[in-house]
Amino acid sequence: MNNTVILGAGPAGLSAAYHLKGKSILIEKEDRVGGLARSMEIDDFIFDYAGHIFFTQDRYASKLFKKLLKDNINFKNRDAWVYSKNIYTRYPFQANTYGLPKDVIMDCIIGLIDATLRQAQDNGNGRVPRHFEEWMDATFGDGIVRHFMKPYNQKVWAFPLNRMTYEWISDRVMMPDINEVIEGALIPPHPPLIKGGRGEFGPNSTFAYPLKGGSQAFADSFIPHLKRTEVLLDSEVVSIDLREKVITVKSGVGSWESGVRNKREIGYEKVISSLPLPELISLCNKVPKNVKKAAEELEFTSVYCVNLGINHPEITEKTWIYYPEKDIAFQRLFVQSNASPYVVPKGKSSITAEISYSKFKKIGNEGLIERVIDDLLKIKFIQKASDIVVSDLLDIKYGYIIFERERQRKVDIIHKFLRENNIITVFRFGEW
């Protein structure tokens, strides 16, 4: 019997083990810690599982990050861009339309003025937007929505926008101010952003990243501090007996292919889980029908990550780029080698192209690497296909949580059931 069993060795699970005062067991299906914040190495290129950076307004979290990584931190100013109409403009789009065709700029400014006037006339008594799509129209106006917000969000969420809520927005999206939008239409985006300069919007305008080792270095930095925790890697939870409070685990390094694995039963008093809620509920026995149904109906988007190593130093100074238009497969490029120069061999660069998919946006992985390379050639991000010296495709099942209308009701049902059975859920997919 153990006081606490932790499921999932991503940042939340590692942090739980770090902060717990009693003994615990940390169980991780993969052969290393990190969860979706882990990294992989191919021919001396280090790629994260999707782009990961560190930013926070929480003083304790920032202090802990520095304590764990010590000198192995690289601080960066965000250099984010949008590529549309064959032109690069700074991110966020709504505040940086300089350089776009004049009719596009006019659409954006006039649309925002119209939306602002409508809000002023309503004086808070207007109709509340029913969904995310209506919220965008009411907030940004037709031009910004049509030229960026709607096509980009359709690509990244891969879910009907008129079935999504918008309470998740918070500080993720810069709320437009007419003065800033007009200024961003009249003033070019150079020189690059500086601390306190125009265009420094959002919580990640500055960020940190491990200098060496990719995001894996952050995950690994917890390990020396887990003196009271038994860490089980390459260990898959196959069932959770809620009545007997027993977790059954199959583990054994190198035995995946043979199917012969060691079985172990672990008793617990409490469980801390960062597993996606649908996966966690599927492992539990004696789950009521309404809880099972709620878990099965949770909506999410999956993401392909195409990782490419490029035979060119400093392929771009940009840190990431958004691509709203339909004729480009990916919605975002993360320039991994600009987060740290030590994730690539000398004289090379690396990028990750992200492509969302779902039951509403079905995309197969066959030929996807080639399609991404073709699109990079089309937009002249690379000059020739032979510049690609490393390529790899990751399929991340749980990429984004979808905030649809019934999400909170379903999550409340599931969380209530789990709490009654001494299971605490944490992190993006545990909290859903």
C-alpha positions in Angstrom: 0.0 0.0 0.0 1.3 3.4 -1.0 0.0 6.7 0.1 -0.1 8.2 -3.4 0.2 6.8 -6.9 0.9 9.3 -9.7 -0.2 8.4 -13.2 1.8 10.1 -16.0 5.3 11.6 -15.7 4.7 14.8 -17.6 5.4 18.2 -15.9 2.3 17.9 -13.7 3.1 14.4 -12.5 6.7 15.2 -11.9 5.7 18.4 -10.0 3.3 16.4 -7.9 6.0 13.9 -7.0 8.4 16.8 -6.3 6.0 18.5 -3.9 4.5 15.5 -2.1 5.9 15.0 1.4 5.2 11.3 1.7 6.3 8.4 -0.4 4.8 7.9 -3.8 5.0 5.9 -7.0 5.2 7.6 -10.3 4.0 5.5 -13.3 4.9 6.4 -16.9 4.1 4.4 -20.0 7.0 5.7 -22.0 10.7 4.9 -21.4 11.5 8.3 -20.1 9.8 11.1 -18.2 8.3 14.2 -19.8 5.0 13.1 -21.2 4.2 15.5 -24.1 7.0 17.7 -22.9 9.6 15.1 -23.7 12.1 15.2 -26.6 13.5 12.8 -29.1 16.9 12.8 -30.8 17.5 12.0 -34.5 21.1 12.3 -35.9 22.0 14.9 -33.3 18.8 16.9 -33.9 16.7 17.3 -30.8 12.9 17.6 -31.4 10.3 18.2 -28.8 6.8 16.6 -28.9 5.4 19.7 -30.5 6.8 23.1 -29.7 7.3 23.7 -26.0 8.4 27.0 -24.3 8.2 28.2 -20.7 6.4 31.3 -19.7 4.4 32.2 -16.6 3.3 35.1 -14.5 3.4 32.9 -11.4 6.5 33.9 -9.3 6.8 30.5 -7.6 6.6 28.5 -10.9 9.3 30.9 -12.4 11.5 30.4 -9.4 11.1 26.6 -9.5 12.0 26.5 -13.3 15.2 28.4 -12.5 16.0 26.3 -9.5 15.7 23.1 -11.5 17.5 24.1 -14.6 20.1 26.4 -13.0 22.4 27.7 -15.7 20.8 25.6 -18.4 18.2 28.2 -19.5 18.0 30.3 -22.6 15.8 33.4 -22.4 14.2 34.7 -25.6 12.1 37.5 -26.9 9.2 36.2 -28.9 9.6 36.8 -32.7 6.3 35.5 -33.9 4.8 36.1 -37.3 1.8 35.4 -39.6 2.1 34.4 -43.2 -0.9 35.3 -45.4 -1.4 36.9 -48.8 2.2 35.9 -49.5 3.4 38.4 -46.9 4.8 38.1 -43.4 3.2 40.3 -40.7 4.0 40.3 -37.1 1.8 38.4 -34.6 -0.8 39.2 -33.4 -2.4 39.7 -36.8 -5.0 42.3 -35.6 -2.3 44.7 -34.4 0.1 44.3 -37.3 -1.5 44.5 -40.7 1.2 46.8 -42.2 2.4 45.5 -45.6 -0.8 43.6 -46.4 -2.8 44.6 -49.5 -4.6 47.9 -48.9 -8.1 46.4 -49.3 -7.2 43.9 -46.6 -6.1 46.6 -44.2 -9.2 48.6 -44.9 -11.4 45.5 -44.3 -9.7 45.0 -40.9 -9.9 48.6 -39.7 -13.4 49.3 -40.9 -14.7 46.0 -39.6 -13.2 46.7 -36.1 -14.6 50.2 -36.1 -18.1 48.8 -36.9 -17.8 46.1 -34.2 -16.6 48.8 -31.7 -19.5 51.1 -32.6 -22.0 48.2 -32.2 -20.6 47.5 -28.8 -20.8 51.1 -27.7 -24.4 51.5 -29.0 -25.4 48.3 -27.2 -23.9 49.7 -24.0 -23.7 46.2 -22.5 -27.4 45.5 -23.4 -26.7 43.8 -26.7 -27.1 40.1 -27.5 -24.5 37.9 -25.8 -22.6 35.9 -28.4 -23.9 32.3 -28.5 -20.6 30.7 -29.5 -17.0 31.3 -30.5 -17.7 32.3 -34.1 -20.2 35.0 -33.0 -17.8 36.2 -30.3 -15.1 36.7 -33.0 -17.4 38.7 -35.2 -18.6 40.8 -32.3 -15.1 41.5 -31.0 -13.0 41.9 -34.1 -15.4 42.7 -36.9 -15.7 41.1 -40.3 -12.3 41.9 -41.8 -10.0 40.6 -39.1 -12.2 37.5 -38.7 -12.4 36.8 -42.4 -8.7 37.3 -43.2 -7.2 35.6 -40.1 -9.3 34.7 -37.0 -11.8 32.3 -38.7 -9.5 30.5 -41.1 -6.7 30.1 -38.6 -9.1 28.8 -35.8 -10.7 26.4 -38.3 -7.3 24.9 -39.0 -6.1 24.7 -35.4 -9.3 23.5 -33.7 -10.6 21.3 -36.5 -14.0 21.6 -35.0 -17.1 23.6 -35.9 -16.5 27.1 -34.4 -20.3 27.6 -33.9 -20.2 24.7 -31.4 -17.4 26.1 -29.3 -17.7 28.4 -26.3 -15.2 31.2 -25.7 -14.6 31.4 -22.0 -11.2 29.8 -22.6 -10.0 32.9 -24.4 -8.7 34.7 -21.2 -5.3 36.3 -22.1 -4.6 33.9 -25.0 -5.9 36.4 -27.6 -5.1 40.1 -27.7 -8.2 42.1 -27.4 -8.1 44.7 -30.2 -7.8 48.4 -29.5 -8.6 50.7 -32.4 -5.5 52.9 -31.8 -3.2 49.9 -31.7 -4.8 48.4 -34.8 -4.5 51.7 -36.8 -0.9 52.1 -35.5 -0.1 48.6 -36.6 -1.5 49.3 -40.0 0.7 52.4 -40.5 4.0 51.5 -38.9 6.3 48.8 -40.2 7.1 45.9 -37.8 10.8 46.4 -37.7 13.1 46.6 -35.8 12.3 43.3 -33.9 10.4 43.5 -30.7 12.2 44.9 -27.6 11.1 44.9 -24.0 8.2 47.2 -23.7 8.1 48.0 -27.4 5.0 48.2 -29.6 3.5 44.8 -30.4 4.7 43.1 -27.2 1.3 41.4 -26.6 0.3 38.3 -24.7 1.8 36.3 -21.9 4.5 34.6 -24.0 6.1 37.8 -25.4 9.2 36.7 -23.6 9.9 33.0 -22.8 12.5 30.6 -21.5 13.7 27.3 -22.9 16.5 24.9 -21.8 19.8 25.8 -23.3 20.8 22.2 -23.9 18.7 19.0 -24.1 15.4 20.4 -25.4 12.3 20.4 -23.3 13.4 16.9 -22.1 16.0 18.7 -19.9 13.3 20.4 -17.9 11.5 17.1 -17.3 14.8 15.3 -16.4 15.7 18.1 -14.0 13.0 16.9 -11.5 14.5 13.4 -11.2 17.4 14.2 -8.7 14.8 15.7 -6.4 12.4 12.8 -6.3 14.1 11.0 -3.3 10.8 9.7 -1.9 9.3 8.6 -5.2 9.7 5.3 -7.0 9.7 6.0 -10.7 8.3 3.2 -12.9 9.1 3.8 -16.6 8.0 1.7 -19.5 5.1 0.8 -17.3 1.5 0.7 -18.6 -1.5 0.9 -16.3 -4.0 -1.8 -17.5 -6.7 -1.5 -14.8 -7.7 0.4 -11.7 -9.8 -1.5 -9.2 -11.7 1.4 -7.4 -13.2 -0.8 -4.7 -10.0 -2.6 -3.7 -7.9 0.4 -4.5 -5.4 -1.5 -6.6 -3.7 -0.5 -9.8 -2.5 -3.2 -12.1 0.7 -2.4 -14.1 2.5 -4.3 -16.8 6.1 -3.3 -17.2 9.5 -4.5 -18.4 12.1 -2.8 -20.5 12.5 -4.2 -24.0 9.5 -6.5 -23.8 7.0 -4.4 -25.8 7.4 -6.4 -29.0 7.3 -9.8 -27.4 4.2 -9.0 -25.4 5.7 -10.7 -22.4 5.6 -8.1 -19.6 5.9 -8.2 -15.8 2.7 -7.8 -14.0 2.5 -5.9 -10.7 -0.4 -4.8 -8.4 0.0 -1.6 -6.5 -2.3 -0.6 -3.7 -3.0 3.1 -3.1 -4.8 5.5 -0.8 -5.0 8.3 -3.4 -4.2 8.7 -7.1 -3.0 11.8 -8.8 -3.6 11.5 -12.6 -2.7 13.6 -15.6 -3.9 11.0 -18.0 -6.6 12.2 -20.5 -10.0 11.7 -18.9 -11.3 9.3 -21.5 -8.2 7.1 -21.0 -8.4 7.2 -17.2 -12.1 6.3 -17.1 -11.5 3.4 -19.5 -9.0 1.9 -17.0 -11.4 2.0 -14.0 -13.8 -0.7 -13.1 -17.4 -0.3 -12.0 -17.9 3.0 -13.7 -21.5 4.2 -13.8 -23.1 4.5 -17.3 -23.5 8.3 -17.1 -19.8 8.7 -16.3 -18.7 6.4 -19.1 -21.0 8.3 -21.5 -19.6 11.7 -20.5 -16.0 10.5 -21.0 -16.7 9.0 -24.4 -18.3 12.3 -25.5 -15.5 14.6 -24.6 -14.2 16.4 -27.7 -10.6 16.9 -28.6 -8.3 17.6 -31.5 -5.3 15.5 -32.5 -2.1 16.9 -34.0 0.5 15.7 -36.4 4.0 17.1 -35.9 6.3 17.0 -38.9 9.9 17.4 -37.6 12.5 18.5 -40.2 16.2 19.0 -39.9 17.5 21.5 -42.4 21.0 21.8 -43.9 21.2 25.5 -43.5 22.3 27.7 -40.5 19.7 30.1 -39.2 17.0 29.3 -41.7 15.0 32.3 -40.2 15.2 34.6 -37.2 11.5 34.0 -36.4 10.6 31.8 -33.5 7.2 30.6 -34.8 4.9 31.5 -37.7 1.1 31.1 -38.1 -0.4 30.0 -41.4 -4.2 30.7 -41.7 -4.7 29.9 -45.3 -6.2 26.6 -46.5 -3.7 25.9 -49.3 -0.9 25.3 -46.7 -1.2 22.1 -44.8 0.2 23.3 -41.5 -1.2 25.9 -39.2 2.0 26.7 -37.4 5.8 26.3 -37.7 7.9 26.2 -34.6 11.5 27.0 -35.3 13.1 24.6 -32.8 16.6 25.8 -33.5 15.7 29.4 -32.6 14.7 28.3 -29.1 18.2 27.1 -28.5 21.2 26.7 -30.8 22.2 23.4 -29.1 19.2 21.4 -30.4 20.9 21.0 -33.9 24.3 20.2 -35.2 26.5 23.1 -36.1 25.4 24.8 -39.3 21.9 23.3 -39.3 18.4 24.4 -38.4 15.2 22.6 -37.4 11.5 23.2 -37.5 8.3 21.5 -36.5 5.1 21.9 -38.6 1.9 21.3 -36.7 -1.3 20.0 -38.5 -4.5 19.5 -36.5 -7.0 16.7 -37.4 -10.2 15.3 -36.1 -13.4 13.6 -37.1 -14.4 16.9 -38.7 -11.1 17.3 -40.5 -9.8 14.0 -41.5 -6.1 13.9 -42.6 -4.1 10.8 -43.2 -0.4 10.6 -42.3 0.6 9.0 -45.6 2.6 11.4 -47.7 2.2 14.2 -45.1 5.9 14.8 -44.7 6.2 15.2 -48.5 3.2 17.6 -48.5 4.8 19.8 -45.8 8.0 19.9 -47.7 6.2 20.9 -50.9 4.4 23.7 -49.1 7.7 24.9 -47.6 9.0 25.1 -51.2 5.9 26.8 -52.4 6.2 29.6 -49.8 10.0 29.8 -50.4 10.7 28.9 -46.7 13.3 26.5 -48.1 14.9 26.6 -51.5 15.2 22.9 -52.4 13.9 19.6 -51.0 17.4 18.3 -50.7 18.0 20.9 -47.9 16.0 18.5 -45.7 18.4 16.1 -44.0 16.2 14.7 -41.3 12.4 14.1 -41.3 10.1 12.5 -38.8 6.3 12.4 -38.1 4.7 12.3 -34.7 1.0 11.6 -34.2 -0.2 13.2 -30.9 -3.7 11.8 -30.2 -4.6 14.4 -27.6 -3.5 17.8 -28.9 -6.2 20.3 -27.9 -9.1 20.2 -25.6 -12.3 21.4 -27.3 -14.5 23.8 -25.3 -17.8 22.8 -26.6 -21.2 23.7 -25.0 -21.5 20.5 -23.0 -17.9 20.2 -21.9 -18.3 21.6 -18.4 -21.3 19.4 -17.6 -19.5 16.3 -18.7 -16.3 17.2 -16.9 -18.2 17.9 -13.7 -19.8 14.4 -13.8 -16.5 12.7 -14.4 -14.5 14.7 -11.8 -17.2 14.2 -9.1 -17.0 10.4 -9.6 -13.2 10.4 -9.5 -13.0 12.6 -6.4 -15.5 10.2 -4.6 -12.9 7.4 -5.4 -9.9 9.3 -4.2 -8.6 10.2 -7.7 -7.4 13.8 -8.2 -7.0 14.9 -11.8 -4.4 17.5 -12.9 -3.0 19.3 -15.9 -4.6 20.0 -19.3 -6.0 16.6 -20.0 -6.8 15.5 -16.4 -8.7 18.7 -15.7 -10.0 18.8 -19.3 
